[in-house]
Amino acid sequence: MPLLVINNKAGKDAEVLKRFGEPAWNYQVIRFLDAKGGDIVPRKDRVWTLSELADRMISTLKAHKRPVPKYLRALAADTTPAS
């Protein structure tokens, strides 16, 4: 389930930041958590491109031995910048 945490707001948002050791006023971070709130794949800063996000989604599914949809593989491949 997605969750947005405002990183410069007191109250519940600040509690979530503290729980996960996230700094206030940081750039956005997308974390993939298990049912107990642990990271499935390690936290990573500066994941800003669609290909990077798709790759992390694939890694998360693989870590849980779940099938990776063809459309997600295609998205990761189609959005990878040419070298």
C-alpha positions in Angstrom: 0.0 0.0 0.0 1.5 3.4 -0.9 2.0 5.9 1.8 3.0 9.6 1.4 4.9 11.1 4.3 5.4 14.9 4.4 9.0 15.2 5.5 8.7 18.7 7.1 5.5 18.3 9.1 5.1 17.5 12.8 2.9 14.8 14.2 2.3 11.4 12.5 4.6 12.3 9.6 7.5 13.1 11.9 6.9 9.9 13.8 7.2 7.9 10.5 10.4 9.7 9.6 11.9 8.9 13.0 10.8 5.2 12.8 12.6 4.8 9.5 15.5 7.1 10.2 14.6 9.4 7.4 15.9 13.0 7.6 13.5 15.9 7.5 13.6 18.1 4.4 15.1 15.3 2.3 14.3 14.5 -1.3 11.6 12.0 -1.9 12.4 8.3 -1.3 10.4 5.3 -2.4 10.9 2.4 -0.1 9.6 -1.2 -0.6 8.6 -2.7 2.7 7.5 -6.1 3.9 4.5 -6.7 6.2 6.7 -6.0 9.3 7.9 -2.6 7.9 11.4 -3.9 7.0 13.0 -3.0 3.7 12.7 -5.7 1.0 15.5 -4.1 -1.0 17.9 -1.6 0.5 16.8 2.0 0.7 18.3 4.2 -2.0 18.4 7.9 -2.5 17.9 9.8 -5.8 15.8 7.2 -7.7 14.2 9.7 -10.0 13.9 8.0 -13.4 11.2 5.6 -14.5 13.8 3.0 -15.4 15.4 3.2 -12.0 12.0 2.8 -10.3 11.0 -0.1 -12.6 14.3 -1.8 -11.8 13.7 -1.5 -8.1 10.2 -2.8 -8.4 11.6 -5.8 -10.3 14.2 -6.4 -7.6 11.5 -6.3 -5.0 9.3 -8.8 -6.7 12.3 -11.2 -7.3 13.3 -10.9 -3.6 9.9 -12.3 -2.7 10.1 -14.9 -5.5 7.1 -13.3 -7.2 6.5 -13.2 -10.9 7.6 -10.1 -12.7 5.0 -8.9 -15.2 6.1 -8.6 -18.8 4.9 -5.0 -19.0 7.1 -4.1 -16.1 10.2 -5.7 -17.8 9.2 -3.9 -21.0 8.9 -0.6 -19.1 12.3 -1.0 -17.5 13.8 -1.8 -20.9 12.0 0.9 -22.8 13.0 3.7 -20.4 16.7 2.8 -19.9 18.8 5.7 -21.2 21.0 4.8 -24.1 24.7 4.8 -23.3 
